[in-house]
Amino acid sequence: MIAVIGLLGATGLSVAGNAITGIAIPWLVLERTGSPGLAGLLAAAALGPLALSTLFGGALIDRWGRRRLSVVADILSALAVAALPILDSTLGLNTALIAALVALGALFDGPGMAAREALRPDVARHAKVPLERVNAWGEALEGLGNLVAPGLAALFIAIAGATNTLWVTVGMFFGAVLLTRLTVPRDARHEAPDHYFRSVAEGFKYVWRQPVLRGAGLAAMLLILFVAPITIVLTAQAQSIGSPGLLGLVMTMFAVGGIVGAIVYGAIATKLRRRPVLLWGLVITGIGIMLFASGIPMAVLAALVGVAAAPINPITAVLIQERTPERLRGRVIGSVSSLALVAGPIGVSLTGALLEGAGTGLAFVLMGAGCLLAALYSAFALKDIEPRIGLPGIESSTNDESRTTKEPLTSK
């Protein structure tokens, strides 16, 4: 159980560190330039490198080992963040340098996230904990990290300033490194004889040729395409009614609902059938987002949507982990994650253009309809997703409470 706690703790620290950095850097830029637009552009500078590094970093996970790459990614992220206050106190910072360091930090975040997800089956097997539970707990810790980050960032900035707050996040990254090194068991490395780019392509081809993996990846891409812009739409809604606190309240209730839902799902996941939980989660999420335009208290709806959506990521993660040969796990997770990460900026851009000529009500309806479309697609593409003996990546026991990960049956 120590391995599970260590990996989840490292996940929480790394996620919180990234979230606090995402608040402190725009604050720093606003202090120096007074330009909100420039601060937004710097925040967007992380999106492209994150998607690309997640795709291409998957092959490195399989070559170097999941535990090793997780550690290396956190160290490099810490160094990229530490460079900001160091340069600020010595040579001085300009906008181009901040943008370069933000992009560099994001370059390491993608492989780090994928490596930690790829480690979940290893620690589940080591601790004899059901894989569904470990994935649900991982999602809860990520939600908790994102929930507490804004408050912690505001506190640290108020006490020490934006530049010194970055040292706190450096400490979080190194804390994640220590937890991973001390608690997570070593995993096997699979040196690929192929050229690096052929290794990357192999992971993507495997996803595309496996119906369940292809379906899970495209469903995630479709969902993120429509849901990623929700912060922008909520911000516009809060501004239109003159209630700045609405945004914070609704986002907090989203996070609280997601954490509660993930914890509850983790406790009972082995007793539930995956497909109905996934489909109903998507349907309720879609209807709930549509109802944001109805006048029903948005905080209540946000909590409901958070609970309903909580099992979606753990179920998707388990499908990927179960149906992927161990030697390809990093590449497959990287490929699927990159699809979702690419969809996010597209959805945000399209929604921003929509809000220029239409109200938030239409945007909420379209986002909810997108979730329902993802549910409809999943109903056809993800028909056979219950645990089975003899899957290529992880064997699952038919005993509900004892179902956990075992050694891979094949590497082909």
Steps between C-alpha positions, in 0.01 A plus 500: 500500500799731552567498125143611426514777761839614372391516136176679586687744723749573223209553261334747736820697557586518131148602397478763774845632407400540136170664594666750735760578234217558253367772731829652619651553154206698353496702823870571459448607139212729599720658768775567249299595189144581609374312192228235559519397135870429529442298816241293315734440207770376737253260661408371152870452419492182706225325302687414179815360667284304746310319224811425294711387793225267619488332159876476445585439866312170505782325316749632756285357781522154344874532432617657827246355741186655646643572845820650363323729254255617767794601719692664215193695385439642849866596537505677164170676578647619829810633326295681235293672770806576716662673204233773515581646845874439449507693173268763644747576780809491275461582131138610512194353328334608179185371337678280244709332769196433719314352202797276416525370857122445522512296179803309625326411825194380309727286284583288807150498651343283229736200529492533879121475511499206259775321696309531828188362336704215351631421851154443644474135388847435648413636845155338489661162434767563765245600766232251387245780464235494223616703202167684477552625855853626437388690190202652682722607790746648252226710342386611848855612589531690172170671574611581853827646373314725258245592768746617763745661256316834447466559875860404568623715211307802627634446854862461391484796260351719773770399749811467285420634152462321168873443445558335838183293458674322216752361751210331678409317181864400451481339843181318402664353191798376700260362763334300223843374393580380852166324542537322168860396566433377854165323461438393139661170394722488194334394178641312204638698207427385148775615271341532158728392215315727256587857417353744752236643266398150392450420869274803535304396192467144633313626806264713293439216252423261785237741633343540157487125428340405833127585492467562873812718521405692186150550635626615840745744341246653261233521771747683725595732216134578427425562867797732553419688180167607648579515873841672502348848433276487808722735702482764225120472478460514879725805512286672236186404692637638827596826331164536326306480827756702695591221742877432501465256789277273292795367300695399809196342665399297196855378428542406865177300495612327179820395677328396822245294309777338297702410810198355682390311188847355441535383862155339499559339162836366617331335799230322296650478151565126514129439568378705204485439127716751318292571191182622674704715740694655211195566282282636779790716618527658155123545467456661842804722439353616169155571640647674803710736285198577281303593812755769583297714260170427680526712813548206740771587759826437316693392810255214558520393137880520508520264797265255328699515176825450694366184666357362174818566301738362765503134379564591134877546522564199731300271271685627193834457676421140601396413144831629367706328769322165468508476124853616431811278502732612778779586258269749322327647805680833500454555127132409504422725798696780335314457171154502658582791732639709213173462308314655792761772551482603133121524515506742795650807326276441197188500715614807693569693178167410340306583816678834533391587148145385577478724806587802286164475324280290729413474866622254758168315490567367150854406600374295797247321278767416241745376763231279654404371156865413442500284815185325378669445164796344683254275686334394173836426338615304809179294495598368157881501526542366855270201518740244645686675784434275799797317659609185323765236562782492247525862395840600358602743773356397836311196615198567721360255748129424486480548876378857549697591812816319400510629146842658457781513251726209420795435277438566130406191305674600181703778351366462150 
